[in-house]
Amino acid sequence: MRYYYKPLKGKCSGVLKTGFSVLDIHSAGPVYERLNLLLADGAFSKTYFISKVVRAMLESGWLIQYIDLDTFFTVYTRINLFNLPSSENLCVFNPDAETLDQDISLVCSTSSKEPQLIVLDSIPAFYHILAGRSKPSEVNWRVGLYIAILLQHVRANRGAVLAASLLRAKRSGGDVWVPSYPGGALTKTRSSVIYELRSVGEQIEVKVVKHERRGVEGRKWSLPITF
């Protein structure tokens, strides 16, 4: 059986490819069998980054299960903006309030010989989908539960979870603003990797806020936008 990740020493089981050479050279990609969190300043930068990871892992033989809650990936894929190859290994779900539990269950019941990348995009969409049905605290609890179930699945069947959100900020005191993590503090704590993406001109700046490879924490790189 082949494994499509780069092994690392220590507690890190491995790092996934991203499709961005500068991140892959420094082994700064999402971590295998972990929750990886992506915070972006806009829908395009978020979806573009994820699409590059998806392409890289499809080319590595992985199965991609994409839970597209805000539908940006679905729209961009339909107009072929990112030129993703057609593949039976790419499964996209567009759940609503009625099908959310069923789709999560279907993802977690999928057994395959290939490792699985589960994309949860994006966390704030849970609050929109469940508006009027659950209080924010209850949504936080459900998000935590879904993430726990997805993590259990990839650890049992080999893979990784990549969750995404648009970047938000909250006042920490005075004029100091800090990132606000969707899904509550538990999402931040559970995440082994946290990226922040910001659009800068015709490039995307990525900052590695948290990573199991301490040598890449706090580093920033500029990523080209290519189609």
Biotite code that builds the C-alpha atoms (Angstrom):
import biotite.structure as struc

atoms = struc.array([
    struc.Atom([0.000, 0.000, 0.000], chain_id="A", res_id=1, res_name="MET", atom_name="CA", element="C"),
    struc.Atom([1.379, 3.431, -0.926], chain_id="A", res_id=2, res_name="ARG", atom_name="CA", element="C"),
    struc.Atom([0.987, 6.537, 1.235], chain_id="A", res_id=3, res_name="TYR", atom_name="CA", element="C"),
    struc.Atom([0.834, 9.893, -0.484], chain_id="A", res_id=4, res_name="TYR", atom_name="CA", element="C"),
    struc.Atom([2.368, 12.219, 2.080], chain_id="A", res_id=5, res_name="TYR", atom_name="CA", element="C"),
    struc.Atom([5.808, 13.228, 3.245], chain_id="A", res_id=6, res_name="LYS", atom_name="CA", element="C"),
    struc.Atom([6.794, 11.520, 6.521], chain_id="A", res_id=7, res_name="PRO", atom_name="CA", element="C"),
    struc.Atom([8.140, 13.692, 9.322], chain_id="A", res_id=8, res_name="LEU", atom_name="CA", element="C"),
    struc.Atom([9.934, 12.984, 12.536], chain_id="A", res_id=9, res_name="LYS", atom_name="CA", element="C"),
    struc.Atom([8.216, 13.322, 15.906], chain_id="A", res_id=10, res_name="GLY", atom_name="CA", element="C"),
    struc.Atom([4.487, 13.299, 16.493], chain_id="A", res_id=11, res_name="LYS", atom_name="CA", element="C"),
    struc.Atom([3.673, 14.504, 12.983], chain_id="A", res_id=12, res_name="CYS", atom_name="CA", element="C"),
    struc.Atom([2.457, 11.588, 10.867], chain_id="A", res_id=13, res_name="SER", atom_name="CA", element="C"),
    struc.Atom([3.012, 13.427, 7.569], chain_id="A", res_id=14, res_name="GLY", atom_name="CA", element="C"),
    struc.Atom([2.362, 16.543, 5.535], chain_id="A", res_id=15, res_name="VAL", atom_name="CA", element="C"),
    struc.Atom([0.126, 16.744, 2.472], chain_id="A", res_id=16, res_name="LEU", atom_name="CA", element="C"),
    struc.Atom([0.999, 18.417, -0.797], chain_id="A", res_id=17, res_name="LYS", atom_name="CA", element="C"),
    struc.Atom([-0.547, 21.832, -1.467], chain_id="A", res_id=18, res_name="THR", atom_name="CA", element="C"),
    struc.Atom([0.292, 22.470, -5.104], chain_id="A", res_id=19, res_name="GLY", atom_name="CA", element="C"),
    struc.Atom([2.320, 25.522, -4.044], chain_id="A", res_id=20, res_name="PHE", atom_name="CA", element="C"),
    struc.Atom([6.023, 24.750, -4.436], chain_id="A", res_id=21, res_name="SER", atom_name="CA", element="C"),
    struc.Atom([7.176, 27.125, -1.690], chain_id="A", res_id=22, res_name="VAL", atom_name="CA", element="C"),
    struc.Atom([4.923, 25.430, 0.886], chain_id="A", res_id=23, res_name="LEU", atom_name="CA", element="C"),
    struc.Atom([5.757, 21.933, -0.304], chain_id="A", res_id=24, res_name="ASP", atom_name="CA", element="C"),
    struc.Atom([9.518, 22.566, -0.216], chain_id="A", res_id=25, res_name="ILE", atom_name="CA", element="C"),
    struc.Atom([9.249, 23.669, 3.426], chain_id="A", res_id=26, res_name="HIS", atom_name="CA", element="C"),
    struc.Atom([6.817, 20.837, 4.336], chain_id="A", res_id=27, res_name="SER", atom_name="CA", element="C"),
    struc.Atom([4.275, 23.435, 5.452], chain_id="A", res_id=28, res_name="ALA", atom_name="CA", element="C"),
    struc.Atom([1.200, 21.675, 4.091], chain_id="A", res_id=29, res_name="GLY", atom_name="CA", element="C"),
    struc.Atom([-1.811, 20.279, 5.981], chain_id="A", res_id=30, res_name="PRO", atom_name="CA", element="C"),
    struc.Atom([-0.992, 17.493, 8.434], chain_id="A", res_id=31, res_name="VAL", atom_name="CA", element="C"),
    struc.Atom([-2.102, 13.901, 7.971], chain_id="A", res_id=32, res_name="TYR", atom_name="CA", element="C"),
    struc.Atom([-4.784, 12.559, 10.376], chain_id="A", res_id=33, res_name="GLU", atom_name="CA", element="C"),
    struc.Atom([-5.317, 16.039, 11.839], chain_id="A", res_id=34, res_name="ARG", atom_name="CA", element="C"),
    struc.Atom([-7.694, 18.993, 11.667], chain_id="A", res_id=35, res_name="LEU", atom_name="CA", element="C"),
    struc.Atom([-6.256, 21.756, 9.477], chain_id="A", res_id=36, res_name="ASN", atom_name="CA", element="C"),
    struc.Atom([-7.935, 25.177, 9.590], chain_id="A", res_id=37, res_name="LEU", atom_name="CA", element="C"),
    struc.Atom([-7.834, 27.751, 6.803], chain_id="A", res_id=38, res_name="LEU", atom_name="CA", element="C"),
    struc.Atom([-8.876, 31.371, 7.495], chain_id="A", res_id=39, res_name="LEU", atom_name="CA", element="C"),
    struc.Atom([-9.114, 33.657, 4.458], chain_id="A", res_id=40, res_name="ALA", atom_name="CA", element="C"),
    struc.Atom([-9.968, 37.312, 3.862], chain_id="A", res_id=41, res_name="ASP", atom_name="CA", element="C"),
    struc.Atom([-12.146, 36.531, 0.869], chain_id="A", res_id=42, res_name="GLY", atom_name="CA", element="C"),
    struc.Atom([-14.096, 33.773, -0.853], chain_id="A", res_id=43, res_name="ALA", atom_name="CA", element="C"),
    struc.Atom([-11.812, 33.681, -3.882], chain_id="A", res_id=44, res_name="PHE", atom_name="CA", element="C"),
    struc.Atom([-8.529, 33.336, -1.977], chain_id="A", res_id=45, res_name="SER", atom_name="CA", element="C"),
    struc.Atom([-10.085, 30.653, 0.236], chain_id="A", res_id=46, res_name="LYS", atom_name="CA", element="C"),
    struc.Atom([-11.463, 28.616, -2.630], chain_id="A", res_id=47, res_name="THR", atom_name="CA", element="C"),
    struc.Atom([-8.387, 29.067, -4.812], chain_id="A", res_id=48, res_name="TYR", atom_name="CA", element="C"),
    struc.Atom([-6.079, 27.755, -2.080], chain_id="A", res_id=49, res_name="PHE", atom_name="CA", element="C"),
    struc.Atom([-8.335, 24.751, -1.447], chain_id="A", res_id=50, res_name="ILE", atom_name="CA", element="C"),
    struc.Atom([-8.600, 24.004, -5.179], chain_id="A", res_id=51, res_name="SER", atom_name="CA", element="C"),
    struc.Atom([-4.800, 23.805, -5.425], chain_id="A", res_id=52, res_name="LYS", atom_name="CA", element="C"),
    struc.Atom([-4.696, 21.344, -2.519], chain_id="A", res_id=53, res_name="VAL", atom_name="CA", element="C"),
    struc.Atom([-7.527, 19.336, -4.084], chain_id="A", res_id=54, res_name="VAL", atom_name="CA", element="C"),
    struc.Atom([-5.707, 19.134, -7.429], chain_id="A", res_id=55, res_name="ARG", atom_name="CA", element="C"),
    struc.Atom([-2.433, 18.113, -5.765], chain_id="A", res_id=56, res_name="ALA", atom_name="CA", element="C"),
    struc.Atom([-4.080, 15.350, -3.763], chain_id="A", res_id=57, res_name="MET", atom_name="CA", element="C"),
    struc.Atom([-6.130, 14.093, -6.720], chain_id="A", res_id=58, res_name="LEU", atom_name="CA", element="C"),
    struc.Atom([-2.868, 13.810, -8.664], chain_id="A", res_id=59, res_name="GLU", atom_name="CA", element="C"),
    struc.Atom([-1.465, 11.864, -5.690], chain_id="A", res_id=60, res_name="SER", atom_name="CA", element="C"),
    struc.Atom([-4.308, 9.351, -5.879], chain_id="A", res_id=61, res_name="GLY", atom_name="CA", element="C"),
    struc.Atom([-6.380, 10.534, -2.911], chain_id="A", res_id=62, res_name="TRP", atom_name="CA", element="C"),
    struc.Atom([-10.164, 10.496, -2.613], chain_id="A", res_id=63, res_name="LEU", atom_name="CA", element="C"),
    struc.Atom([-11.557, 14.011, -2.018], chain_id="A", res_id=64, res_name="ILE", atom_name="CA", element="C"),
    struc.Atom([-14.837, 14.411, -0.137], chain_id="A", res_id=65, res_name="GLN", atom_name="CA", element="C"),
    struc.Atom([-15.791, 18.071, -0.359], chain_id="A", res_id=66, res_name="TYR", atom_name="CA", element="C"),
    struc.Atom([-18.605, 19.305, 1.907], chain_id="A", res_id=67, res_name="ILE", atom_name="CA", element="C"),
    struc.Atom([-19.336, 22.588, 0.147], chain_id="A", res_id=68, res_name="ASP", atom_name="CA", element="C"),
    struc.Atom([-21.596, 24.491, 2.499], chain_id="A", res_id=69, res_name="LEU", atom_name="CA", element="C"),
    struc.Atom([-21.162, 27.976, 1.011], chain_id="A", res_id=70, res_name="ASP", atom_name="CA", element="C"),
    struc.Atom([-21.152, 26.615, -2.608], chain_id="A", res_id=71, res_name="THR", atom_name="CA", element="C"),
    struc.Atom([-18.275, 28.806, -3.889], chain_id="A", res_id=72, res_name="PHE", atom_name="CA", element="C"),
    struc.Atom([-16.252, 25.742, -4.873], chain_id="A", res_id=73, res_name="PHE", atom_name="CA", element="C"),
    struc.Atom([-19.257, 24.274, -6.689], chain_id="A", res_id=74, res_name="THR", atom_name="CA", element="C"),
    struc.Atom([-19.856, 27.487, -8.654], chain_id="A", res_id=75, res_name="VAL", atom_name="CA", element="C"),
    struc.Atom([-16.195, 27.970, -9.585], chain_id="A", res_id=76, res_name="TYR", atom_name="CA", element="C"),
    struc.Atom([-15.929, 24.324, -10.624], chain_id="A", res_id=77, res_name="THR", atom_name="CA", element="C"),
    struc.Atom([-18.999, 24.517, -12.849], chain_id="A", res_id=78, res_name="ARG", atom_name="CA", element="C"),
    struc.Atom([-17.533, 27.451, -14.771], chain_id="A", res_id=79, res_name="ILE", atom_name="CA", element="C"),
    struc.Atom([-14.159, 25.640, -14.819], chain_id="A", res_id=80, res_name="ASN", atom_name="CA", element="C"),
    struc.Atom([-12.363, 28.613, -13.260], chain_id="A", res_id=81, res_name="LEU", atom_name="CA", element="C"),
    struc.Atom([-9.654, 26.486, -11.643], chain_id="A", res_id=82, res_name="PHE", atom_name="CA", element="C"),
    struc.Atom([-9.320, 23.943, -14.469], chain_id="A", res_id=83, res_name="ASN", atom_name="CA", element="C"),
    struc.Atom([-9.658, 20.998, -12.120], chain_id="A", res_id=84, res_name="LEU", atom_name="CA", element="C"),
    struc.Atom([-9.479, 17.631, -13.866], chain_id="A", res_id=85, res_name="PRO", atom_name="CA", element="C"),
    struc.Atom([-12.648, 15.572, -14.028], chain_id="A", res_id=86, res_name="SER", atom_name="CA", element="C"),
    struc.Atom([-12.238, 12.748, -11.544], chain_id="A", res_id=87, res_name="SER", atom_name="CA", element="C"),
    struc.Atom([-14.340, 10.030, -9.965], chain_id="A", res_id=88, res_name="GLU", atom_name="CA", element="C"),
    struc.Atom([-12.253, 10.621, -6.847], chain_id="A", res_id=89, res_name="ASN", atom_name="CA", element="C"),
    struc.Atom([-13.791, 14.069, -6.297], chain_id="A", res_id=90, res_name="LEU", atom_name="CA", element="C"),
    struc.Atom([-17.140, 13.913, -4.478], chain_id="A", res_id=91, res_name="CYS", atom_name="CA", element="C"),
    struc.Atom([-18.880, 17.224, -3.757], chain_id="A", res_id=92, res_name="VAL", atom_name="CA", element="C"),
    struc.Atom([-21.770, 17.583, -1.293], chain_id="A", res_id=93, res_name="PHE", atom_name="CA", element="C"),
    struc.Atom([-24.044, 20.650, -1.050], chain_id="A", res_id=94, res_name="ASN", atom_name="CA", element="C"),
    struc.Atom([-26.005, 19.990, 2.154], chain_id="A", res_id=95, res_name="PRO", atom_name="CA", element="C"),
    struc.Atom([-28.910, 22.017, 3.459], chain_id="A", res_id=96, res_name="ASP", atom_name="CA", element="C"),
    struc.Atom([-30.624, 21.873, 6.837], chain_id="A", res_id=97, res_name="ALA", atom_name="CA", element="C"),
    struc.Atom([-32.546, 18.751, 5.835], chain_id="A", res_id=98, res_name="GLU", atom_name="CA", element="C"),
    struc.Atom([-29.625, 16.765, 4.388], chain_id="A", res_id=99, res_name="THR", atom_name="CA", element="C"),
    struc.Atom([-26.695, 17.943, 6.544], chain_id="A", res_id=100, res_name="LEU", atom_name="CA", element="C"),
    struc.Atom([-26.666, 15.010, 8.967], chain_id="A", res_id=101, res_name="ASP", atom_name="CA", element="C"),
    struc.Atom([-27.249, 12.539, 6.132], chain_id="A", res_id=102, res_name="GLN", atom_name="CA", element="C"),
    struc.Atom([-24.344, 13.914, 4.072], chain_id="A", res_id=103, res_name="ASP", atom_name="CA", element="C"),
    struc.Atom([-21.961, 13.910, 7.044], chain_id="A", res_id=104, res_name="ILE", atom_name="CA", element="C"),
    struc.Atom([-22.992, 10.314, 7.743], chain_id="A", res_id=105, res_name="SER", atom_name="CA", element="C"),
    struc.Atom([-22.418, 9.356, 4.100], chain_id="A", res_id=106, res_name="LEU", atom_name="CA", element="C"),
    struc.Atom([-18.920, 10.866, 4.137], chain_id="A", res_id=107, res_name="VAL", atom_name="CA", element="C"),
    struc.Atom([-18.064, 8.992, 7.332], chain_id="A", res_id=108, res_name="CYS", atom_name="CA", element="C"),
    struc.Atom([-19.377, 5.700, 5.989], chain_id="A", res_id=109, res_name="SER", atom_name="CA", element="C"),
    struc.Atom([-17.176, 5.835, 2.898], chain_id="A", res_id=110, res_name="THR", atom_name="CA", element="C"),
    struc.Atom([-14.516, 3.150, 2.846], chain_id="A", res_id=111, res_name="SER", atom_name="CA", element="C"),
    struc.Atom([-11.786, 3.271, 0.223], chain_id="A", res_id=112, res_name="SER", atom_name="CA", element="C"),
    struc.Atom([-8.317, 1.929, -0.456], chain_id="A", res_id=113, res_name="LYS", atom_name="CA", element="C"),
    struc.Atom([-7.176, 5.505, -1.091], chain_id="A", res_id=114, res_name="GLU", atom_name="CA", element="C"),
    struc.Atom([-6.512, 8.026, 1.703], chain_id="A", res_id=115, res_name="PRO", atom_name="CA", element="C"),
    struc.Atom([-9.293, 10.594, 2.021], chain_id="A", res_id=116, res_name="GLN", atom_name="CA", element="C"),
    struc.Atom([-9.112, 14.373, 2.215], chain_id="A", res_id=117, res_name="LEU", atom_name="CA", element="C"),
    struc.Atom([-12.310, 15.768, 3.731], chain_id="A", res_id=118, res_name="ILE", atom_name="CA", element="C"),
    struc.Atom([-12.885, 19.465, 3.054], chain_id="A", res_id=119, res_name="VAL", atom_name="CA", element="C"),
    struc.Atom([-15.358, 21.316, 5.282], chain_id="A", res_id=120, res_name="LEU", atom_name="CA", element="C"),
    struc.Atom([-16.074, 24.618, 3.545], chain_id="A", res_id=121, res_name="ASP", atom_name="CA", element="C"),
    struc.Atom([-16.997, 26.708, 5.286], chain_id="A", res_id=122, res_name="SER", atom_name="CA", element="C"),
    struc.Atom([-17.699, 26.629, 9.020], chain_id="A", res_id=123, res_name="ILE", atom_name="CA", element="C"),
    struc.Atom([-19.717, 29.910, 9.262], chain_id="A", res_id=124, res_name="PRO", atom_name="CA", element="C"),
    struc.Atom([-22.195, 28.465, 6.742], chain_id="A", res_id=125, res_name="ALA", atom_name="CA", element="C"),
    struc.Atom([-23.394, 26.145, 9.514], chain_id="A", res_id=126, res_name="PHE", atom_name="CA", element="C"),
    struc.Atom([-24.846, 29.179, 11.309], chain_id="A", res_id=127, res_name="TYR", atom_name="CA", element="C"),
    struc.Atom([-26.686, 30.246, 8.160], chain_id="A", res_id=128, res_name="HIS", atom_name="CA", element="C"),
    struc.Atom([-27.995, 26.754, 7.404], chain_id="A", res_id=129, res_name="ILE", atom_name="CA", element="C"),
    struc.Atom([-29.156, 26.172, 10.977], chain_id="A", res_id=130, res_name="LEU", atom_name="CA", element="C"),
    struc.Atom([-30.473, 29.704, 11.588], chain_id="A", res_id=131, res_name="ALA", atom_name="CA", element="C"),
    struc.Atom([-33.818, 29.608, 13.355], chain_id="A", res_id=132, res_name="GLY", atom_name="CA", element="C"),
    struc.Atom([-33.317, 26.002, 14.413], chain_id="A", res_id=133, res_name="ARG", atom_name="CA", element="C"),
    struc.Atom([-30.452, 26.252, 16.887], chain_id="A", res_id=134, res_name="SER", atom_name="CA", element="C"),
    struc.Atom([-28.875, 28.829, 19.162], chain_id="A", res_id=135, res_name="LYS", atom_name="CA", element="C"),
    struc.Atom([-25.272, 29.865, 18.337], chain_id="A", res_id=136, res_name="PRO", atom_name="CA", element="C"),
    struc.Atom([-23.997, 27.862, 21.313], chain_id="A", res_id=137, res_name="SER", atom_name="CA", element="C"),
    struc.Atom([-25.836, 24.792, 20.009], chain_id="A", res_id=138, res_name="GLU", atom_name="CA", element="C"),
    struc.Atom([-24.352, 25.327, 16.535], chain_id="A", res_id=139, res_name="VAL", atom_name="CA", element="C"),
    struc.Atom([-20.882, 25.501, 18.109], chain_id="A", res_id=140, res_name="ASN", atom_name="CA", element="C"),
    struc.Atom([-21.603, 22.169, 19.776], chain_id="A", res_id=141, res_name="TRP", atom_name="CA", element="C"),
    struc.Atom([-22.755, 20.614, 16.494], chain_id="A", res_id=142, res_name="ARG", atom_name="CA", element="C"),
    struc.Atom([-19.729, 21.930, 14.616], chain_id="A", res_id=143, res_name="VAL", atom_name="CA", element="C"),
    struc.Atom([-17.489, 20.407, 17.287], chain_id="A", res_id=144, res_name="GLY", atom_name="CA", element="C"),
    struc.Atom([-19.353, 17.117, 17.018], chain_id="A", res_id=145, res_name="LEU", atom_name="CA", element="C"),
    struc.Atom([-19.118, 17.009, 13.216], chain_id="A", res_id=146, res_name="TYR", atom_name="CA", element="C"),
    struc.Atom([-15.388, 17.741, 13.327], chain_id="A", res_id=147, res_name="ILE", atom_name="CA", element="C"),
    struc.Atom([-14.832, 15.037, 15.958], chain_id="A", res_id=148, res_name="ALA", atom_name="CA", element="C"),
    struc.Atom([-16.693, 12.487, 13.813], chain_id="A", res_id=149, res_name="ILE", atom_name="CA", element="C"),
    struc.Atom([-14.781, 13.459, 10.666], chain_id="A", res_id=150, res_name="LEU", atom_name="CA", element="C"),
    struc.Atom([-11.453, 13.262, 12.498], chain_id="A", res_id=151, res_name="LEU", atom_name="CA", element="C"),
    struc.Atom([-12.320, 9.836, 13.855], chain_id="A", res_id=152, res_name="GLN", atom_name="CA", element="C"),
    struc.Atom([-13.111, 8.729, 10.304], chain_id="A", res_id=153, res_name="HIS", atom_name="CA", element="C"),
    struc.Atom([-9.827, 9.893, 8.739], chain_id="A", res_id=154, res_name="VAL", atom_name="CA", element="C"),
    struc.Atom([-7.793, 8.433, 11.596], chain_id="A", res_id=155, res_name="ARG", atom_name="CA", element="C"),
    struc.Atom([-9.486, 5.074, 11.139], chain_id="A", res_id=156, res_name="ALA", atom_name="CA", element="C"),
    struc.Atom([-9.343, 5.110, 7.342], chain_id="A", res_id=157, res_name="ASN", atom_name="CA", element="C"),
    struc.Atom([-6.262, 7.271, 6.624], chain_id="A", res_id=158, res_name="ARG", atom_name="CA", element="C"),
    struc.Atom([-6.612, 10.869, 5.540], chain_id="A", res_id=159, res_name="GLY", atom_name="CA", element="C"),
    struc.Atom([-6.937, 14.453, 6.767], chain_id="A", res_id=160, res_name="ALA", atom_name="CA", element="C"),
    struc.Atom([-9.562, 17.148, 7.420], chain_id="A", res_id=161, res_name="VAL", atom_name="CA", element="C"),
    struc.Atom([-9.258, 20.655, 5.964], chain_id="A", res_id=162, res_name="LEU", atom_name="CA", element="C"),
    struc.Atom([-11.817, 23.113, 7.368], chain_id="A", res_id=163, res_name="ALA", atom_name="CA", element="C"),
    struc.Atom([-12.177, 26.650, 6.046], chain_id="A", res_id=164, res_name="ALA", atom_name="CA", element="C"),
    struc.Atom([-13.708, 29.957, 7.015], chain_id="A", res_id=165, res_name="SER", atom_name="CA", element="C"),
    struc.Atom([-13.653, 33.581, 6.002], chain_id="A", res_id=166, res_name="LEU", atom_name="CA", element="C"),
    struc.Atom([-11.335, 35.529, 8.295], chain_id="A", res_id=167, res_name="LEU", atom_name="CA", element="C"),
    struc.Atom([-13.065, 37.466, 11.049], chain_id="A", res_id=168, res_name="ARG", atom_name="CA", element="C"),
    struc.Atom([-11.647, 39.622, 13.824], chain_id="A", res_id=169, res_name="ALA", atom_name="CA", element="C"),
    struc.Atom([-12.712, 40.690, 17.291], chain_id="A", res_id=170, res_name="LYS", atom_name="CA", element="C"),
    struc.Atom([-11.488, 43.469, 19.558], chain_id="A", res_id=171, res_name="ARG", atom_name="CA", element="C"),
    struc.Atom([-9.056, 42.247, 22.195], chain_id="A", res_id=172, res_name="SER", atom_name="CA", element="C"),
    struc.Atom([-8.757, 45.553, 24.006], chain_id="A", res_id=173, res_name="GLY", atom_name="CA", element="C"),
    struc.Atom([-8.203, 49.114, 22.839], chain_id="A", res_id=174, res_name="GLY", atom_name="CA", element="C"),
    struc.Atom([-7.406, 49.139, 19.147], chain_id="A", res_id=175, res_name="ASP", atom_name="CA", element="C"),
    struc.Atom([-6.024, 45.599, 19.146], chain_id="A", res_id=176, res_name="VAL", atom_name="CA", element="C"),
    struc.Atom([-7.879, 43.138, 16.921], chain_id="A", res_id=177, res_name="TRP", atom_name="CA", element="C"),
    struc.Atom([-7.231, 39.401, 16.863], chain_id="A", res_id=178, res_name="VAL", atom_name="CA", element="C"),
    struc.Atom([-8.591, 36.606, 14.625], chain_id="A", res_id=179, res_name="PRO", atom_name="CA", element="C"),
    struc.Atom([-11.948, 35.183, 15.663], chain_id="A", res_id=180, res_name="SER", atom_name="CA", element="C"),
    struc.Atom([-12.157, 31.428, 15.239], chain_id="A", res_id=181, res_name="TYR", atom_name="CA", element="C"),
    struc.Atom([-15.413, 29.994, 13.839], chain_id="A", res_id=182, res_name="PRO", atom_name="CA", element="C"),
    struc.Atom([-17.006, 27.173, 15.759], chain_id="A", res_id=183, res_name="GLY", atom_name="CA", element="C"),
    struc.Atom([-15.735, 28.430, 19.098], chain_id="A", res_id=184, res_name="GLY", atom_name="CA", element="C"),
    struc.Atom([-12.420, 28.152, 20.904], chain_id="A", res_id=185, res_name="ALA", atom_name="CA", element="C"),
    struc.Atom([-12.511, 24.364, 20.619], chain_id="A", res_id=186, res_name="LEU", atom_name="CA", element="C"),
    struc.Atom([-11.951, 24.603, 16.859], chain_id="A", res_id=187, res_name="THR", atom_name="CA", element="C"),
    struc.Atom([-8.755, 26.581, 17.444], chain_id="A", res_id=188, res_name="LYS", atom_name="CA", element="C"),
    struc.Atom([-7.574, 24.141, 20.096], chain_id="A", res_id=189, res_name="THR", atom_name="CA", element="C"),
    struc.Atom([-8.276, 21.054, 17.983], chain_id="A", res_id=190, res_name="ARG", atom_name="CA", element="C"),
    struc.Atom([-6.553, 22.448, 14.898], chain_id="A", res_id=191, res_name="SER", atom_name="CA", element="C"),
    struc.Atom([-3.024, 21.156, 14.423], chain_id="A", res_id=192, res_name="SER", atom_name="CA", element="C"),
    struc.Atom([-2.480, 23.600, 11.554], chain_id="A", res_id=193, res_name="VAL", atom_name="CA", element="C"),
    struc.Atom([-3.907, 27.110, 11.102], chain_id="A", res_id=194, res_name="ILE", atom_name="CA", element="C"),
    struc.Atom([-3.348, 29.229, 7.992], chain_id="A", res_id=195, res_name="TYR", atom_name="CA", element="C"),
    struc.Atom([-4.299, 32.858, 7.404], chain_id="A", res_id=196, res_name="GLU", atom_name="CA", element="C"),
    struc.Atom([-4.741, 33.971, 3.788], chain_id="A", res_id=197, res_name="LEU", atom_name="CA", element="C"),
    struc.Atom([-4.819, 37.586, 2.612], chain_id="A", res_id=198, res_name="ARG", atom_name="CA", element="C"),
    struc.Atom([-5.074, 38.894, -0.939], chain_id="A", res_id=199, res_name="SER", atom_name="CA", element="C"),
    struc.Atom([-2.176, 41.213, -1.771], chain_id="A", res_id=200, res_name="VAL", atom_name="CA", element="C"),
    struc.Atom([-2.367, 42.609, -5.292], chain_id="A", res_id=201, res_name="GLY", atom_name="CA", element="C"),
    struc.Atom([-2.272, 39.705, -7.724], chain_id="A", res_id=202, res_name="GLU", atom_name="CA", element="C"),
    struc.Atom([-0.918, 37.291, -5.130], chain_id="A", res_id=203, res_name="GLN", atom_name="CA", element="C"),
    struc.Atom([-2.089, 35.611, -1.947], chain_id="A", res_id=204, res_name="ILE", atom_name="CA", element="C"),
    struc.Atom([-0.109, 35.933, 1.256], chain_id="A", res_id=205, res_name="GLU", atom_name="CA", element="C"),
    struc.Atom([-0.249, 32.887, 3.515], chain_id="A", res_id=206, res_name="VAL", atom_name="CA", element="C"),
    struc.Atom([0.799, 32.990, 7.145], chain_id="A", res_id=207, res_name="LYS", atom_name="CA", element="C"),
    struc.Atom([1.314, 29.753, 9.054], chain_id="A", res_id=208, res_name="VAL", atom_name="CA", element="C"),
    struc.Atom([-0.166, 30.639, 12.441], chain_id="A", res_id=209, res_name="VAL", atom_name="CA", element="C"),
    struc.Atom([0.113, 27.137, 13.877], chain_id="A", res_id=210, res_name="LYS", atom_name="CA", element="C"),
    struc.Atom([1.768, 23.941, 12.690], chain_id="A", res_id=211, res_name="HIS", atom_name="CA", element="C"),
    struc.Atom([3.122, 20.732, 14.169], chain_id="A", res_id=212, res_name="GLU", atom_name="CA", element="C"),
    struc.Atom([6.378, 21.571, 12.387], chain_id="A", res_id=213, res_name="ARG", atom_name="CA", element="C"),
    struc.Atom([7.491, 24.402, 14.677], chain_id="A", res_id=214, res_name="ARG", atom_name="CA", element="C"),
    struc.Atom([10.053, 25.589, 12.156], chain_id="A", res_id=215, res_name="GLY", atom_name="CA", element="C"),
    struc.Atom([7.342, 26.935, 9.846], chain_id="A", res_id=216, res_name="VAL", atom_name="CA", element="C"),
    struc.Atom([5.135, 28.581, 12.490], chain_id="A", res_id=217, res_name="GLU", atom_name="CA", element="C"),
    struc.Atom([4.891, 32.340, 12.034], chain_id="A", res_id=218, res_name="GLY", atom_name="CA", element="C"),
    struc.Atom([6.353, 32.274, 8.535], chain_id="A", res_id=219, res_name="ARG", atom_name="CA", element="C"),
    struc.Atom([4.738, 34.033, 5.587], chain_id="A", res_id=220, res_name="LYS", atom_name="CA", element="C"),
    struc.Atom([4.955, 33.327, 1.874], chain_id="A", res_id=221, res_name="TRP", atom_name="CA", element="C"),
    struc.Atom([3.510, 34.935, -1.235], chain_id="A", res_id=222, res_name="SER", atom_name="CA", element="C"),
    struc.Atom([1.628, 32.515, -3.452], chain_id="A", res_id=223, res_name="LEU", atom_name="CA", element="C"),
    struc.Atom([1.108, 33.186, -7.171], chain_id="A", res_id=224, res_name="PRO", atom_name="CA", element="C"),
    struc.Atom([-2.365, 33.017, -8.678], chain_id="A", res_id=225, res_name="ILE", atom_name="CA", element="C"),
    struc.Atom([-2.178, 30.870, -11.791], chain_id="A", res_id=226, res_name="THR", atom_name="CA", element="C"),
    struc.Atom([-4.806, 29.096, -13.856], chain_id="A", res_id=227, res_name="PHE", atom_name="CA", element="C"),
])
